[in-house]
Amino acid sequence: MRIPFYRLESGREEGSNVNDVLEHDEINQVKELEKEFAAYIGVEEALATSHGTSALHLAMLALDLKRGDKVVCSVNAHPNVPEVVRHFDAEPVFIDIDPEHYNMNLDLLENYLEDNQSKKLKAVILTHIAGNTVDLDRVYSMATIYDVKIVENACDSFGATYKGKKIGSTGADITCFDFSAHLKKSICNGGMIISNDDEMMKRARLLLNHGIVKEDDALEYIYDIVDIGNDYSLSQLNAGFIRAQLKKQDKNIKRQREIAKMYNEELDGVEHITLPANVSDETPFSLYIIQVDKNRDSFALSLREAAIQTGLYYIPLHLLAYYKTKYSLRVNDFPIALKAYQKFLALPIYASMDDKQVKYVIDTIKKIAKTRV
């Protein structure tokens, strides 16, 4: 039995939408996706982008990020987070993580904001690891007190809620989604931006397509450029596919929660394995991250030999050559992230996994754990 880390399921509706595009149907799949996604999240407007990284980059443009500005992010994030900051010659500031939910440590964040009040400090990019949110009320309060923008990186939080509201509608200045996130690659790419700030949304929409503006009654080939943007636009084919996937998201989350419950019940008490702690009932369980206290990599290799793929979320940014060298970072500068990184292991979890496959993963983990001393 082979268990991939992630497997995308598609059906008739995905094919139908794609065929509509290929057959030159007049439906604007991108516009329809934006409307349907906004309705799903519970907001007035959403802006589709070519992928999640372009959504983050466009968010930085909407914030008018400039050289020398500072943006705070977790040291436990995908490289695309500080990467979009560096492309503006701005500076990412790394914060260590909470030892239980692996998100940014809010106590350390507050300490930093209090000690570094400056006009150059523009924003905080908050990544919700595995879709498990932090205390967002506290985050938004900090943003008001210290006058910084909050950008939520919701690459793992599609469908997650906080106090009953879907991520994207809870109060962030900008929220960015990724439909083909790290190690969970789809057959298509796509991202989405949501903002409660009309001016930022207007600016993002302008810069989505090279800063081009056209008069409503002008000939199709007449346009002007009013700012420097880029091409972040989502293709009609990708939009059609994602539209069909969107309709299945809540059903997928329900199944992922069922799988997580099986993992919780069957792996509880297994030696050398620590299960996710303090996980909210509102998490979509887009990831299921355990800790392995005896040679994580050897454990992962044993799982791979049993045809079970695993993932890692993430290699701490201060261990990566570019950031380590650029900012003279030391291995022990972020001790919580370092310690957790040495134990992290994400197990397969996706809606199309059947109970037999889940049981195979569980039984294999138990078998491997017994060989560790």
C-alpha positions in Angstrom: 0.0 0.0 0.0 1.4 3.4 -1.0 0.3 6.4 0.9 1.3 9.8 -0.7 1.6 12.8 1.6 -1.2 14.4 -0.4 -3.5 13.4 -3.3 -5.8 15.7 -5.2 -9.2 14.4 -6.1 -11.0 15.8 -9.1 -14.3 14.9 -10.6 -16.9 15.7 -13.3 -17.5 19.3 -12.2 -13.8 20.2 -12.5 -13.7 18.7 -16.0 -16.9 20.5 -16.9 -15.5 23.9 -15.9 -12.3 23.3 -17.7 -14.1 22.2 -20.9 -16.2 25.3 -20.8 -13.0 27.3 -21.0 -11.6 25.2 -23.8 -14.8 25.5 -25.7 -14.7 29.3 -25.4 -17.8 29.5 -23.2 -18.5 33.1 -22.2 -18.4 32.4 -18.5 -15.6 34.4 -16.8 -14.3 31.7 -14.5 -12.0 34.1 -12.6 -14.8 36.5 -11.8 -17.1 33.7 -10.8 -14.4 32.3 -8.5 -13.8 35.6 -6.9 -17.6 36.0 -6.2 -18.0 32.5 -4.9 -14.9 32.6 -2.8 -15.9 36.0 -1.2 -19.3 34.4 -0.4 -17.7 31.4 1.1 -15.5 33.4 3.4 -18.2 36.0 4.2 -16.7 39.1 2.7 -17.7 41.6 0.0 -14.7 41.2 -2.4 -11.9 38.8 -3.2 -9.1 39.1 -5.8 -7.7 36.0 -7.5 -4.0 35.7 -8.2 -1.8 33.3 -10.2 -0.6 31.5 -7.0 -0.1 32.0 -3.3 3.3 33.6 -3.5 2.0 36.2 -6.0 -0.8 36.9 -3.5 1.8 37.6 -0.8 3.9 39.7 -3.2 0.8 41.7 -4.3 -0.1 42.2 -0.7 3.3 43.9 -0.1 2.7 46.1 -3.1 -0.8 47.0 -1.7 1.0 48.0 1.6 3.3 50.2 -0.4 6.4 48.4 1.1 9.6 50.2 0.4 13.4 49.8 0.9 14.4 49.6 4.5 10.9 48.9 5.8 10.5 46.1 8.3 8.0 43.2 8.3 7.7 40.8 11.2 7.2 37.1 10.5 7.6 33.8 12.2 10.9 32.0 11.9 8.8 28.9 11.2 7.3 29.9 7.8 7.7 28.9 4.2 10.5 30.8 2.5 8.0 32.7 0.3 7.1 34.8 3.3 10.4 36.6 3.9 11.2 36.3 0.2 8.4 38.6 -0.9 9.7 41.1 1.7 13.3 40.9 0.4 12.1 41.6 -3.2 11.4 45.1 -2.0 14.8 45.4 -0.3 12.8 45.5 2.9 13.8 43.6 6.0 12.1 40.6 7.5 12.2 40.3 11.3 12.0 36.8 12.6 10.1 35.8 15.8 10.4 32.5 17.6 7.4 30.1 17.9 5.0 28.9 20.6 6.2 25.4 21.6 2.7 23.9 21.3 1.0 25.2 18.2 4.2 26.2 16.3 2.8 29.6 15.3 4.4 32.9 16.1 4.9 33.4 19.8 2.6 36.3 20.7 4.5 37.2 23.9 7.7 37.6 21.9 5.8 39.5 19.2 4.4 42.0 21.7 7.8 42.4 23.3 9.3 43.2 19.9 6.6 45.7 18.9 6.9 47.5 22.2 10.7 47.8 21.9 10.8 48.7 18.2 8.2 51.3 17.5 9.1 53.0 14.2 7.6 54.2 11.0 9.7 51.7 9.2 7.9 48.8 10.9 5.1 48.2 8.4 3.4 44.9 9.0 3.3 41.5 10.7 2.8 38.4 8.4 1.1 35.8 10.5 1.1 32.2 9.2 -1.5 29.8 10.7 0.4 26.5 10.8 -1.9 23.5 10.0 -4.8 25.9 10.0 -4.6 26.3 13.7 -5.1 30.0 14.6 -3.5 32.1 17.3 -5.4 34.5 19.6 -6.4 36.8 16.8 -8.2 39.3 19.0 -4.9 39.8 20.8 -3.1 40.2 17.5 -5.5 42.8 16.2 -5.3 44.7 19.4 -1.5 44.8 19.1 -1.9 46.1 15.6 -4.0 49.0 16.8 -1.7 49.8 19.7 1.6 49.7 17.7 0.2 50.9 14.3 1.2 48.0 12.2 -0.8 46.1 9.5 -1.7 42.4 9.9 -1.2 40.2 6.9 -2.5 36.6 7.4 -0.8 33.9 5.4 -3.7 31.5 5.1 -2.0 28.9 3.0 -3.1 26.2 5.5 -6.2 27.9 6.6 -8.7 27.6 3.7 -11.9 27.0 5.5 -10.6 27.4 9.0 -12.6 29.5 11.4 -11.9 31.7 14.5 -14.8 32.2 16.9 -17.2 31.1 14.1 -15.9 33.4 11.4 -13.8 32.1 8.5 -10.2 33.2 8.3 -10.3 36.1 5.9 -13.3 37.7 7.6 -11.9 38.1 11.1 -10.2 41.5 10.9 -6.8 41.2 9.3 -5.8 44.0 7.0 -5.0 41.5 4.2 -5.4 37.8 4.0 -3.6 35.7 1.4 -4.7 32.1 0.4 -2.8 29.5 -1.6 -4.7 26.7 -3.5 -1.5 24.8 -4.2 0.5 25.1 -0.9 3.9 23.7 0.0 4.0 19.9 -0.3 0.3 19.8 -1.1 0.7 20.6 -4.8 -2.4 20.8 -6.9 -2.5 20.2 -10.7 -3.1 23.9 -11.0 -1.9 27.0 -9.2 -4.0 29.8 -7.7 -4.1 32.3 -4.9 -6.5 34.8 -3.4 -6.3 38.2 -1.6 -9.0 39.5 0.8 -8.8 42.9 2.5 -11.2 44.9 4.6 -9.4 48.1 3.4 -11.1 49.4 0.2 -8.0 51.4 -0.8 -5.6 48.5 -0.5 -8.0 46.3 -2.5 -8.3 48.9 -5.1 -4.5 49.2 -5.3 -4.0 45.5 -5.4 -6.5 45.1 -8.3 -4.7 47.9 -10.2 -1.3 46.3 -9.8 -2.5 42.8 -10.6 -2.2 43.6 -14.3 0.9 45.9 -14.8 -0.9 49.0 -13.4 -2.9 49.1 -16.6 -6.1 51.3 -16.8 -8.6 51.5 -19.6 -11.5 53.8 -20.3 -14.8 51.9 -20.3 -15.7 53.1 -23.8 -12.2 53.0 -25.3 -11.1 50.6 -28.0 -9.7 47.4 -26.6 -6.1 48.1 -27.5 -6.1 51.6 -25.9 -4.7 51.7 -22.3 -2.5 53.7 -20.0 0.0 52.7 -17.2 -0.5 54.6 -13.9 1.8 52.6 -11.6 4.4 49.8 -11.7 2.8 46.4 -11.2 3.3 42.9 -12.6 1.2 40.1 -14.0 -0.3 38.2 -11.1 -3.5 37.2 -12.9 -5.1 33.8 -12.6 -5.8 31.8 -15.7 -9.3 30.9 -16.7 -8.4 27.2 -16.7 -7.1 27.3 -13.2 -10.0 29.3 -12.0 -12.5 26.8 -13.4 -10.8 23.9 -11.7 -10.6 25.8 -8.3 -14.2 26.8 -8.5 -15.2 23.1 -8.4 -12.8 22.4 -5.6 -14.2 25.3 -3.5 -17.6 23.6 -3.4 -16.0 20.5 -1.8 -13.9 22.3 0.8 -16.3 22.0 3.8 -16.9 18.3 3.0 -13.1 17.8 2.8 -12.5 19.5 6.1 -15.1 17.2 7.7 -13.3 14.2 6.5 -9.9 15.6 7.6 -11.2 16.1 11.1 -12.4 12.5 11.1 -8.9 11.3 10.1 -7.4 13.5 12.8 -9.7 12.0 15.4 -8.5 8.5 14.3 -4.9 9.6 14.6 -5.6 11.2 18.0 -7.3 8.1 19.4 -4.9 5.4 18.0 -1.6 7.2 18.5 -2.2 8.5 22.0 0.3 7.0 24.3 2.6 5.6 21.6 6.1 5.8 22.8 8.3 8.5 21.2 5.3 10.2 19.6 3.8 13.5 20.8 0.4 14.4 19.3 -0.7 18.0 18.4 -1.5 20.0 21.5 -4.1 22.7 22.1 -5.6 22.3 18.7 -8.8 24.3 18.2 -12.0 22.6 17.3 -12.1 25.1 14.4 -9.0 23.9 12.7 -9.5 22.3 9.3 -6.6 19.9 10.0 -5.0 20.7 6.7 -1.9 19.2 8.3 -1.4 16.7 11.1 1.9 17.4 12.8 3.4 15.0 15.4 6.7 15.2 17.2 9.1 12.3 17.1 11.6 12.3 20.0 14.0 9.7 18.7 15.8 10.6 15.4 12.9 12.1 13.4 14.7 11.6 10.0 15.3 7.9 10.7 11.6 7.6 11.6 10.6 9.3 8.4 12.9 7.0 6.4 11.3 4.0 7.9 7.9 5.3 7.0 9.1 6.0 3.4 10.4 2.4 3.2 6.8 1.4 4.1 5.6 3.6 1.2 4.3 6.3 3.5 5.3 9.9 2.6 5.7 12.6 5.2 6.2 16.3 5.3 8.0 19.0 7.3 6.6 22.4 8.3 9.1 24.0 8.1 12.9 24.2 8.2 13.3 27.3 10.4 14.3 30.3 8.3 17.4 31.1 10.3 18.9 27.7 9.3 18.7 28.5 5.6 21.9 29.7 4.0 20.6 33.0 2.5 19.0 34.3 5.7 21.6 32.9 8.0 24.3 34.7 6.0 22.4 37.9 5.3 21.4 38.6 8.9 24.3 36.8 10.7 21.9 34.4 12.4 23.1 31.7 14.7 21.7 28.2 15.2 20.6 28.9 18.7 19.0 32.3 18.1 15.5 30.8 17.9 15.7 27.9 20.4 12.0 26.9 20.4 11.8 26.6 16.7 15.1 24.7 16.6 14.0 22.2 19.1 10.6 21.7 17.5 12.1 21.4 14.0 14.3 18.5 15.1 11.1 16.6 16.0 8.4 17.8 13.5 6.8 15.3 11.2 3.6 15.8 9.2 1.5 12.7 8.4 -0.6 12.2 5.4 -4.1 13.7 5.8 -6.5 14.5 3.0 -10.2 13.8 2.3 -9.6 10.9 -0.1 -7.8 8.8 2.4 -10.0 5.9 3.4 -10.0 4.2 6.8 -7.9 1.4 5.6 -5.1 3.7 4.6 -5.3 5.7 7.8 -5.1 2.4 9.8 -2.0 1.4 7.7 -0.3 4.7 8.7 -1.2 4.2 12.3 -0.1 0.6 12.5 3.2 1.4 10.7 3.9 4.2 13.2 3.3 1.9 16.1 5.5 -0.8 14.6 8.4 1.6 14.0 8.0 3.2 17.4 8.5 -0.1 19.1 12.0 -0.4 17.5 13.2 2.9 19.0 14.9 2.9 22.4 
